[in-house]
Amino acid sequence: MARPDPALLDTARYPFSCAIEPRFSDLDLNHHINNVAMAGMLEDGRVRFYRAASGQEDFAGLATMVASIAIEYLGETHYPETLTIHGAIEKLGQSSQQVVQIVTQGGKPVVFARTVIVMVGPQGPAPLPEAYRARAAEWSLRP
């Protein structure tokens, strides 16, 4: 994935954000937050996003599966400064959605991620719940 469109790095376009504190154990040998730890923080941010956007009731009896994720590292991240993870729905499909996230540290974008998530039921891919779709505009990327 090439460097994201600068318009996608505008945090004002994202309806959700949460703060995550890096741990010392998240550092690599160069004292940056390592890539595996960052992927885990993005996952944590997506879970917090879904809890805010839907509660748990919309997804009763369903699960989600990451079908694709692309992470772009735009700058260095350091311990112990707080990371802010911003999230938004970029597009909805029948049983999937694309979520974008920006991680900022000190007010600067340091990571951009785009994730395709598929809704899964007992028989395989399942439609996104109507209640979730009804609220999706509120949680979508702003113009």
C-alpha positions as CSV (number, residue, x, y, z in Angstrom):
1,M,0.0,0.0,0.0
2,A,1.4,3.4,-0.9
3,R,1.4,6.3,1.5
4,P,-2.3,7.2,2.1
5,D,-4.1,10.1,0.6
6,P,-3.4,13.1,2.9
7,A,-7.1,13.7,3.3
8,L,-7.2,10.3,5.2
9,L,-4.7,11.7,7.7
10,D,-7.1,14.4,8.9
11,T,-8.2,13.2,12.4
12,A,-11.3,15.5,12.3
13,R,-12.8,13.1,9.7
14,Y,-12.9,10.3,12.2
15,P,-15.8,10.0,14.6
16,F,-14.0,7.7,17.1
17,S,-10.8,8.0,19.1
18,C,-9.3,6.3,22.1
19,A,-6.0,6.6,24.0
20,I,-3.7,3.7,24.5
21,E,-0.6,3.7,26.7
22,P,2.4,1.9,25.3
23,R,4.2,-0.5,27.6
24,F,8.0,-0.7,27.9
25,S,7.8,-4.3,26.6
26,D,6.3,-2.9,23.3
27,L,9.7,-1.5,22.3
28,D,12.1,-2.9,19.7
29,L,15.9,-2.7,19.9
30,N,15.8,0.9,18.6
31,H,13.5,2.0,21.4
32,H,10.5,2.4,19.0
33,I,7.2,0.6,19.5
34,N,7.6,-2.6,17.5
35,N,5.3,-3.6,14.6
36,V,3.7,-6.5,16.3
37,A,2.8,-4.4,19.3
38,M,1.4,-1.7,17.0
39,A,-0.8,-4.3,15.2
40,G,-2.1,-5.3,18.6
41,M,-2.9,-1.7,19.5
42,L,-4.8,-1.3,16.2
43,E,-6.8,-4.4,17.1
44,D,-7.6,-3.0,20.5
45,G,-8.7,0.2,18.9
46,R,-11.0,-1.6,16.5
47,V,-12.6,-3.6,19.3
48,R,-13.2,-0.3,21.3
49,F,-14.6,1.2,18.1
50,Y,-17.1,-1.6,17.7
51,R,-18.2,-1.4,21.3
52,A,-18.8,2.3,20.9
53,A,-20.5,2.0,17.5
54,S,-22.8,-1.0,18.3
55,G,-22.7,-2.1,21.8
56,Q,-22.6,-5.9,21.7
57,E,-26.3,-6.4,21.0
58,D,-26.1,-5.9,17.2
59,F,-23.6,-8.8,16.8
60,A,-25.4,-11.4,19.0
61,G,-24.7,-14.9,17.6
62,L,-22.1,-13.5,15.1
63,A,-18.4,-13.1,15.0
64,T,-16.0,-11.0,13.0
65,M,-13.0,-12.1,11.0
66,V,-10.2,-9.9,9.6
67,A,-10.0,-10.7,5.9
68,S,-7.3,-8.1,5.1
69,I,-5.2,-5.5,6.9
70,A,-2.7,-3.1,5.5
71,I,-0.6,-1.0,8.0
72,E,1.5,1.9,6.8
73,Y,4.1,3.2,9.2
74,L,4.4,7.0,8.7
75,G,6.7,7.9,11.5
76,E,8.4,6.6,14.6
77,T,6.5,5.9,17.8
78,H,8.1,6.1,21.2
79,Y,7.5,5.0,24.8
80,P,5.9,6.3,27.1
81,E,3.9,8.9,25.2
82,T,0.2,8.1,24.8
83,L,-1.0,6.9,21.4
84,T,-4.4,8.1,20.1
85,I,-6.2,5.7,17.7
86,H,-8.9,7.2,15.5
87,G,-11.3,5.0,13.6
88,A,-14.1,5.2,11.0
89,I,-16.1,3.0,8.7
90,E,-14.8,3.7,5.1
91,K,-17.4,1.5,3.3
92,L,-19.9,-1.2,3.9
93,G,-20.6,-4.3,1.9
94,Q,-23.2,-7.1,2.3
95,S,-21.2,-9.1,4.9
96,S,-18.1,-7.0,5.2
97,Q,-16.9,-3.5,6.0
98,Q,-13.7,-1.6,5.5
99,V,-12.4,0.3,8.5
100,V,-9.7,3.0,8.5
101,Q,-7.6,4.0,11.5
102,I,-5.0,6.6,12.2
103,V,-2.6,6.4,15.1
104,T,-1.3,9.7,16.3
105,Q,1.4,10.5,18.9
106,G,2.1,14.0,20.0
107,G,-0.6,15.2,17.5
108,K,1.2,13.8,14.5
109,P,0.0,10.8,12.4
110,V,2.4,7.9,12.8
111,V,0.4,4.9,11.5
112,F,-2.4,4.4,9.0
113,A,-4.3,1.2,8.7
114,R,-7.1,-0.1,6.5
115,T,-8.9,-3.3,7.5
116,V,-11.5,-5.4,5.8
117,I,-13.7,-7.2,8.3
118,V,-16.2,-10.0,7.5
119,M,-19.2,-10.8,9.6
120,V,-19.4,-14.6,10.3
121,G,-22.3,-16.7,11.5
122,P,-22.7,-20.4,12.2
123,Q,-22.9,-21.1,8.4
124,G,-20.1,-18.8,7.3
125,P,-20.3,-15.2,6.0
126,A,-23.4,-13.4,7.3
127,P,-25.0,-10.1,6.4
128,L,-24.1,-7.1,8.5
129,P,-27.0,-6.6,11.0
130,E,-29.6,-4.0,10.0
131,A,-29.4,-2.2,13.3
132,Y,-25.7,-1.7,12.8
133,R,-26.2,-0.5,9.2
134,A,-28.8,2.0,10.5
135,R,-26.1,3.6,12.7
136,A,-23.2,3.3,10.2
137,A,-23.4,6.9,8.9
138,E,-22.7,8.2,12.4
139,W,-19.5,6.1,12.6
140,S,-18.4,6.6,8.9
141,L,-15.5,8.7,7.7
142,R,-16.6,12.3,7.5
143,P,-16.3,14.3,4.3
